Amino acid sequence: MANRKITQLPVLSSANDEDIIPIVDDSELTTKQIQVGDLLADQITEAERTKLTGIAEGATANQTDAYLLNRANQTGTQPASSISDFNTQVTQVISDGGGGATDAQLRDRSTHTGTQALSTISDAGTSASLDVPATGNASASEVVKGNDTRLTNARTPTSHTHTASQISDFSSAVSTEITNNAGAGHGTGTVTEHNDVSNAGSGQIITTSERNKLSGIASGATANASDATLKNRANHTGTQTLSTISDAGTSASLNVASSGDASNSQVVKGNDSRLTDARHPILP
C-alpha cells in the first residue's frame, strides 16, 4: 500500500470491532494502531443509553423494596380512610372498653370481665339451661344430682314370661321332673321312648348345645329389648347428671339470675343490663 496522507484516506461508514485505527503516540512521536473494539470498550451501549434516558435528573438511589415496604421504616402519618378495618376496630375497642388494648389482649379470655348468656355458648347441650333441685329428686324441668334416689332404688319387675332358652336350669329341671315322674304317664319311663319330640330322633328332650346355652343364662333372667331399642335415646327414661355430658362447658352447671343482673356465680340472660348499657370509652 502506497504512503498516503490521513486526509487522503477514504471515509469508513461503519467500523467493526476488529478494524484498526492509526494513533500518533506523542510521547514517542511514532504512529501506532488500536482496534475499534478496544477504543469503544468503555463507551456507553445502546441499552445503557436507554436506561439512562429513563432516569430523572438529580435522581437518588432508593432503598431496597423490602426496606421501603417495612412499616417500621416508614415516617409521617396516613389518613384513617387508608386503613381497611379502621371503623370495625375502633367500634370494637369502644364497645369492649378496651382503651387501646391490643387485639391479643382483647381476645384473651383471662382479661374478660362480667358474664355472658348461655345462648353465646355454641356447644352447650339442652340440659345446660336446666337447674338441679335444691333438695330431693329432680322434677321434669330439672336435671338430677348423683344422689337422686331413683338412680339406685330397687324396682319390682312387671309381670312377664320367658322362653325355655332364657331359663338357666331348664335342662336339669326337666330331667329331674322326668326322673321323678317315671312311669306316671310316660310308658316305661325311659327317655328314649320320646323320640317323637327329640332333636332329629336322638332320644334327647334337649340337645347338648341347647343345654350349654341354658347354662349360660342367669337364674331369673328377663328378656331384654333389642340392642337398637336399648341404644335409642328416645326410649331411655329418668334423668342423668351433668357430669355425664362429655362436652358440657363450665358454664353449664351455673344458674341464671331469676331477675336483675347475674352475680359472679351465675350466667347472664340476654336482658342483663350490662350487655347494652352506655359506657364512656377509656382513654389510652
VEXDREN-2710 file (C-alpha; in Angstrom, 1 decimal):
% VEXDREN-2710
k/r/px/py/pz
1/MET/0.0/0.0/0.0
2/ALA/1.4/3.3/-1.0
3/ASN/2.0/6.0/1.5
4/ARG/-0.9/8.4/1.7
5/LYS/-1.9/11.2/4.0
6/ILE/-4.6/10.6/6.5
7/THR/-6.7/13.2/4.8
8/GLN/-6.4/11.2/1.6
9/LEU/-7.8/8.0/3.2
10/PRO/-11.4/7.1/2.3
11/VAL/-14.1/7.6/5.0
12/LEU/-15.3/4.4/6.7
13/SER/-19.1/4.5/7.2
14/SER/-19.3/1.6/9.7
15/ALA/-16.5/0.2/11.8
16/ASN/-16.2/-3.3/13.2
17/ASP/-14.6/-4.1/16.5
18/GLU/-11.7/-5.7/14.6
19/ASP/-10.9/-2.6/12.4
20/ILE/-7.7/-0.8/13.1
21/ILE/-7.3/3.0/13.7
22/PRO/-3.9/4.7/13.4
23/ILE/-2.9/6.6/16.5
24/VAL/0.1/9.1/16.9
25/ASP/1.9/8.5/20.2
26/ASP/3.1/12.0/21.2
27/SER/5.5/10.6/23.8
28/GLU/7.4/8.6/21.2
29/LEU/6.4/10.5/18.1
30/THR/5.5/7.2/16.4
31/THR/2.4/6.0/14.7
32/LYS/0.7/3.1/16.4
33/GLN/-2.5/1.2/15.8
34/ILE/-5.6/0.4/18.0
35/GLN/-8.6/-1.8/17.3
36/VAL/-12.0/-0.2/17.2
37/GLY/-13.3/-2.7/19.8
38/ASP/-10.6/-1.6/22.3
39/LEU/-11.3/2.0/21.7
40/LEU/-15.1/1.5/22.4
41/ALA/-14.6/-0.8/25.4
42/ASP/-15.5/1.9/27.9
43/GLN/-18.1/3.6/25.7
44/ILE/-21.9/3.5/26.6
45/THR/-24.1/0.9/24.9
46/GLU/-27.5/1.5/23.4
47/ALA/-29.1/-0.5/26.3
48/GLU/-27.3/1.6/28.8
49/ARG/-28.2/4.8/27.0
50/THR/-31.9/3.8/27.0
51/LYS/-31.7/3.0/30.7
52/LEU/-30.0/6.4/31.4
53/THR/-32.7/8.2/29.5
54/GLY/-35.4/6.8/31.8
55/ILE/-33.7/8.2/35.0
56/ALA/-34.8/11.6/36.1
57/GLU/-32.3/14.5/36.5
58/GLY/-30.9/14.6/40.1
59/ALA/-32.4/11.2/40.9
60/THR/-31.1/9.5/44.1
61/ALA/-30.7/5.7/44.7
62/ASN/-33.7/4.2/46.6
63/GLN/-33.5/1.7/49.4
64/THR/-34.5/-2.0/48.7
65/ASP/-38.1/-2.9/48.2
66/ALA/-38.1/-4.9/51.5
67/TYR/-36.8/-1.9/53.4
68/LEU/-39.3/0.5/51.9
69/LEU/-42.2/-2.0/52.5
70/ASN/-41.3/-2.4/56.2
71/ARG/-43.8/-0.3/58.2
72/ALA/-41.1/0.2/60.9
73/ASN/-39.1/2.3/58.4
74/GLN/-42.0/4.5/57.3
75/THR/-42.4/8.0/58.6
76/GLY/-45.2/10.5/58.7
77/THR/-48.9/9.8/59.1
78/GLN/-51.7/8.4/57.0
79/PRO/-55.5/9.0/56.9
80/ALA/-57.9/6.7/58.6
81/SER/-59.6/6.0/55.3
82/SER/-56.4/4.2/54.1
83/ILE/-56.9/1.6/56.9
84/SER/-59.3/-1.1/55.7
85/ASP/-60.7/-2.2/59.1
86/PHE/-60.3/1.1/60.9
87/ASN/-64.1/1.6/61.7
88/THR/-64.5/-2.0/62.8
89/GLN/-61.5/-1.9/65.2
90/VAL/-62.4/1.4/66.7
91/THR/-66.0/0.3/67.3
92/GLN/-64.8/-2.9/68.9
93/VAL/-62.4/-1.1/71.2
94/ILE/-65.1/1.4/72.3
95/SER/-67.7/-1.4/72.8
96/ASP/-65.3/-3.5/74.8
97/GLY/-63.9/-0.6/76.8
98/GLY/-60.5/-1.7/75.7
99/GLY/-58.9/1.7/76.0
100/GLY/-56.3/1.0/73.3
101/ALA/-55.6/-2.6/74.3
102/THR/-54.1/-4.9/71.7
103/ASP/-56.2/-7.4/69.8
104/ALA/-54.4/-10.2/71.6
105/GLN/-55.3/-8.7/75.0
106/LEU/-58.9/-8.2/74.0
107/ARG/-59.2/-11.8/72.7
108/ASP/-57.6/-13.2/75.9
109/ARG/-60.4/-14.7/78.0
110/SER/-58.4/-14.2/81.2
111/THR/-58.8/-10.4/80.8
112/HIS/-62.6/-10.5/80.2
113/THR/-65.0/-9.3/82.9
114/GLY/-68.7/-9.7/83.6
115/THR/-70.8/-12.6/82.3
116/GLN/-72.4/-13.8/79.1
117/ALA/-75.6/-15.5/78.1
118/LEU/-75.8/-19.3/77.7
119/SER/-77.0/-18.7/74.2
120/THR/-73.5/-17.5/73.3
121/ILE/-72.1/-20.9/74.1
122/SER/-72.0/-22.8/70.7
123/ASP/-71.8/-26.3/72.0
124/ALA/-74.0/-26.2/75.1
125/GLY/-76.5/-29.1/75.4
126/THR/-80.2/-28.5/76.1
127/SER/-79.6/-29.5/79.7
128/ALA/-77.2/-26.6/80.3
129/SER/-80.1/-24.2/80.9
130/LEU/-81.8/-26.5/83.4
131/ASP/-81.4/-26.3/87.2
132/VAL/-80.7/-29.0/89.7
133/PRO/-83.1/-29.5/92.6
134/ALA/-82.1/-27.7/95.8
135/THR/-83.1/-30.9/97.7
136/GLY/-84.7/-34.2/96.8
137/ASN/-85.2/-35.7/93.4
138/ALA/-85.3/-33.7/90.2
139/SER/-88.6/-32.7/88.6
140/ALA/-89.3/-33.0/84.9
141/SER/-87.9/-29.5/84.3
142/GLU/-84.6/-30.2/86.3
143/VAL/-81.6/-32.4/85.9
144/VAL/-80.7/-34.9/88.6
145/LYS/-77.8/-34.9/91.0
146/GLY/-75.9/-38.1/91.8
147/ASN/-78.0/-38.6/94.9
148/ASP/-81.3/-38.8/93.2
149/THR/-83.0/-41.9/94.8
150/ARG/-84.3/-43.2/91.5
151/LEU/-80.8/-43.9/90.3
152/THR/-80.3/-46.7/92.8
153/ASN/-83.8/-47.7/94.2
154/ALA/-85.0/-51.3/93.9
155/ARG/-87.7/-51.9/91.4
156/THR/-90.2/-54.8/91.3
157/PRO/-90.2/-56.4/87.9
158/THR/-93.5/-56.3/85.9
159/SER/-95.4/-59.5/85.1
160/HIS/-93.8/-61.3/82.1
161/THR/-92.9/-64.7/80.7
162/HIS/-89.7/-66.5/79.5
163/THR/-88.8/-68.9/76.8
164/ALA/-87.0/-72.1/77.7
165/SER/-83.7/-70.8/76.4
166/GLN/-83.9/-68.0/78.9
167/ILE/-84.1/-70.3/81.9
168/SER/-80.6/-71.3/83.1
169/ASP/-81.6/-74.6/84.8
170/PHE/-84.3/-75.6/82.4
171/SER/-82.4/-78.8/81.3
172/SER/-81.7/-80.0/84.8
173/ALA/-85.2/-79.2/86.0
174/VAL/-86.8/-81.1/83.1
175/SER/-84.5/-84.1/83.6
176/THR/-85.4/-84.2/87.3
177/GLU/-89.1/-83.8/86.6
178/ILE/-89.0/-86.8/84.1
179/THR/-87.0/-88.9/86.5
180/ASN/-89.3/-88.2/89.4
181/ASN/-92.3/-89.0/87.3
182/ALA/-91.1/-92.1/85.5
183/GLY/-94.0/-94.5/84.9
184/ALA/-96.5/-91.8/85.6
185/GLY/-97.9/-91.5/82.1
186/HIS/-94.5/-92.0/80.4
187/GLY/-94.7/-95.6/79.4
188/THR/-91.7/-97.4/80.8
189/GLY/-90.3/-94.0/81.9
190/THR/-87.2/-94.2/79.7
191/VAL/-86.2/-91.1/77.8
192/THR/-85.5/-93.0/74.6
193/GLU/-89.2/-93.6/74.1
194/HIS/-89.8/-89.8/73.5
195/ASN/-88.1/-89.8/70.0
196/ASP/-91.1/-88.0/68.6
197/VAL/-90.3/-84.8/70.5
198/SER/-86.5/-85.2/70.4
199/ASN/-83.9/-83.4/68.2
200/ALA/-83.7/-85.4/65.0
201/GLY/-84.7/-88.6/66.8
202/SER/-81.7/-88.6/69.1
203/GLY/-83.8/-89.6/72.0
204/GLN/-82.9/-86.4/73.9
205/ILE/-85.6/-84.0/75.1
206/ILE/-83.0/-81.2/74.9
207/THR/-79.7/-81.2/72.9
208/THR/-76.3/-80.7/74.4
209/SER/-75.8/-77.3/72.6
210/GLU/-79.2/-76.2/74.0
211/ARG/-78.3/-77.3/77.5
212/ASN/-75.0/-75.4/77.3
213/LYS/-76.9/-72.3/76.1
214/LEU/-79.3/-72.6/79.0
215/SER/-76.4/-73.0/81.5
216/GLY/-75.1/-69.6/80.4
217/ILE/-78.3/-67.8/81.3
218/ALA/-78.7/-66.4/84.8
219/SER/-81.5/-67.5/87.1
220/GLY/-84.5/-65.2/86.9
221/ALA/-83.1/-63.5/83.7
222/THR/-85.5/-61.3/81.8
223/ALA/-85.8/-60.8/78.1
224/ASN/-84.2/-57.6/77.0
225/ALA/-85.4/-55.4/74.1
226/SER/-83.3/-55.4/71.0
227/ASP/-79.9/-53.6/71.1
228/ALA/-81.3/-50.9/68.7
229/THR/-84.2/-50.2/71.1
230/LEU/-81.9/-50.1/74.2
231/LYS/-79.4/-47.7/72.5
232/ASN/-82.1/-45.4/71.2
233/ARG/-82.1/-42.4/73.5
234/ALA/-85.7/-41.8/72.7
235/ASN/-86.5/-45.0/74.7
236/HIS/-84.5/-44.0/77.8
237/THR/-86.2/-43.0/81.0
238/GLY/-85.3/-41.0/84.0
239/THR/-82.5/-38.3/84.1
240/GLN/-78.8/-38.1/84.4
241/THR/-76.2/-35.8/85.9
242/LEU/-74.4/-33.0/84.1
243/SER/-71.1/-34.8/84.8
244/THR/-72.2/-37.5/82.3
245/ILE/-72.3/-34.9/79.5
246/SER/-68.8/-35.1/77.8
247/ASP/-68.8/-31.7/76.0
248/ALA/-70.6/-29.5/78.5
249/GLY/-68.8/-26.2/79.3
250/THR/-68.0/-25.0/82.8
251/SER/-71.0/-22.6/82.5
252/ALA/-73.4/-25.5/82.1
253/SER/-73.7/-26.0/85.8
254/LEU/-74.3/-22.4/86.6
255/ASN/-77.8/-20.9/87.0
256/VAL/-79.2/-17.7/85.5
257/ALA/-80.4/-14.9/87.7
258/SER/-84.2/-15.1/88.4
259/SER/-84.3/-11.3/88.0
260/GLY/-81.9/-8.4/87.5
261/ASP/-78.2/-8.8/86.6
262/ALA/-76.3/-12.1/87.1
263/SER/-73.9/-12.5/90.0
264/ASN/-70.4/-13.8/89.7
265/SER/-71.7/-17.4/90.3
266/GLN/-74.3/-17.1/87.6
267/VAL/-74.5/-16.7/83.8
268/VAL/-76.4/-13.8/82.3
269/LYS/-79.6/-13.7/80.4
270/GLY/-80.0/-11.7/77.3
271/ASN/-81.6/-8.9/79.2
272/ASP/-78.7/-8.3/81.6
273/SER/-78.4/-4.5/81.7
274/ARG/-74.6/-4.7/81.3
275/LEU/-74.9/-6.1/77.8
276/THR/-76.4/-2.9/76.4
277/ASP/-75.6/-0.1/78.9
278/ALA/-73.8/3.0/77.6
279/ARG/-70.1/3.3/78.6
280/HIS/-67.6/6.0/78.4
281/PRO/-64.6/5.0/76.4
282/ILE/-61.4/4.5/78.4
283/LEU/-58.7/6.9/77.3
284/PRO/-55.4/5.4/76.4
END
